[in-house]
C-alpha cells in the first residue's frame, strides 16, 4: 500500500464513514468489513481522477526506464501521485494496480491495469 511517501507491506487501511483515513496498521487478521484488494493499493485525493491517464503514462515510463524499480516505488515517486497525495483531513479515493508479478514486484507482462476501488 502506498500512503503519502510510504510504501507499506501487508497493512490494513481504516477509513471513516466519510472516506477519510482513520488509521493504518500492520495486518494481523481480518476484521469485520475487511475488503481485500489485489495489487498495490494507493490512497489519493479525489482530484487524482482527472490526472489518472497522465499517472499511467508516467508510471510506464518510470518502469521502462529502470528495470529494478518496483511498481510501489514508482508510484510513490510519480509526480501525479505526489500532487494528489491524500491526507487524514479530507476524503480520499483508493486505486490499485492489479497487474503485479509478485516475484518481481513489477507489472505482469508489461500490462498496467488501474482499478478505482473507492
ZALOPA-406209 format. One record per residue: x, y, z of N, C-alpha, C in turn. Coordinates in steps of 0.02 Angstrom, whole numbers, plus 50000, padded with zeros to 5 digits. Example, Ala and Ser with C-alpha at 12.3 -4.5 7.8 and 13.67 -1.06 7.14 Angstrom:
% residues 2
506604971650390506154977550390506604983550390;506424988850354506844994750357506455000250394;
This chain:
% residues 118
500424994250000500005000050000500455006250000;500255011149960500615017549959500175022749993;500445025650046500105031050080500615036550095;500455042450070500915048150073501575046050040;502125046550074502775044650043503015037850067;502555033750094502755027250121502475021550079;502865016350075502655010050044502595004950100;501975002850113501834998550170501624991550146;501944986450172501804979550152501324976350202;500784973650177500294969950217500034974050276;499704979350260499394983750309498644984150296;498274986150347497554987350341497434994750347;497054997350299496865004350298496165004950327;496095009050378495435010350408495205017150386;494585017450360494285023750339493695025350383;493555031850389492945033950424492355033050376;491755034150401491165033450359491145038650303;491505044150311491525049150258492175048750217;492475042750216493055041150173493685045250189;493795046650252494415049650274494845044250305;495505044950299495955040050329495915040650405;495765035050436495715034850509496355031950540;496595026350511497185023150538497455018150486;498095016550493498415011350453498825007150501;498665000650502499004996250549499264990050513;499794986950537500034980750507499484975350509;499434971550456498934966150453499104960750504;498604958950545498684953450591498164948150577;497544950350565497004945850549496444949950518;496004946650482495444950150453494974952350508;494684958150500494194960650547493544961750508;492994963150543492364964050509492414969750459;492074968850404492054973650349492724974550314;493174969650320493814969750284493684968350210;493974972450167493944971250095494664970250071;494804964450043495474963050017495534966149947;496084969449934496224972449869496834969149839;496764966249782497324963249746497754968749716;498414967949719498864972649687499154977649736;499384983249709499674988549750499144993949758;498894994649819498384999549834498725006249848;498425011749824498675018349842498115023149856;498255027649902497755032249930497895039149903;497395042149871497485048649839496885053249853;496965059549837496405064149841495935062949782;495305064849788494835063749733495045067049667;495445072249669495675075649608496115071249564;496355065649590496765061049551496395058549489;495735058049494495325055449439495465059149374;495555065749377495675069749317496385068749289;496835065949328497525065149306497745057949300;497285053149303497485046149305497805043849240;497625046649183497945044749120498675046849119;498805052949143499495055249147499895051049198;499565049149253499885044849303500105038249270;499665035249231499825028849198500395029649148;500375035049110500905036349061501585036949095;501605040949149502235041849185502455035449219;501985031649247502155025249279502485020549229;502205020149169502505015849117503215018249101;503315024749094503975027549080504465025949136;504245026749198504675025349256504915018149255;504445013449243504615006349246505035004249186;504895007049128505295005149069505995008149073;506075013749107506725016949114507175013949167;506885010049213507285007149267507035000049282;507374994949257507144988049265507164985449337;507464989249382507494987149453506954990449495;506594995349467506094999049504505454994849511;505184994349572504554990749582503964995349569;503384992549560502784996549549502655001249608;502704998649669502595002849728503075008549733;503715007249720504215012649721504075017849667;503875015449608503715020149554503115024549573;502615021549605502025025449624502215031049672;502595029549724502735034749774503225040049750;503505039049690503925044149659503605047349597;503005045149581502645047749522502395054849538;502555059849497502355066749512501595067649516;501215063749479500475064349483500245061849551;500525056249574500355053749640500555058949693;501155061749688501395066549737500945072749741;500695074949683500235080749682499565079149715;499385072849713498715070749736498735066349798;499265066749837499305062749898498725064449945;498445059349974497895060350023498185062250090;497765065050131497955066450200497405063650244;497445064750308496935062150353496395067350370;496375072750331495895078050344495315077850294;495475076750230494975076850176494795069750155;494215068850124494045062250097494565059950045;494625053450038495115050749992494795046049941;495175044449890494995039349841495525033849846;495325027849828495775022149828495825019149758;496425017849737496555014649673497035008849685;497035004149639497514998749643497774997049573;498414995349570498704992549509498684985049520;498274981549481498144974449494498594969749456;498914971949404499304967549360500024966949384;500114963949444500774963549476501044956449472;501674955749452502034949449457502384949749525;502144945849573502404946549642503114943949650;503354940049602504054937749605504534943549594;504324948449554504754954249538504484960849566;503854960949587503504967049610503454972149553;503454969649492503374973849433502744971849396;502604975349341502004973649302502054966749272;501504963149272501464956649240501364957649165;501824954949125501794955449052501754962749028;502054967249066502054974449050501354977349041;500864974249072500174976549068500014980749130;499754986649119499574991049175498804991249181;498554988449235497834988449248497714992549311;497384998249302497225002749358496485002249373;496315000849437495624999949457495465004849513;494905008449505494675012849560494275008549609;494505008449671494175004449723493645008549759;493805014949771493335019349808493435026549785;
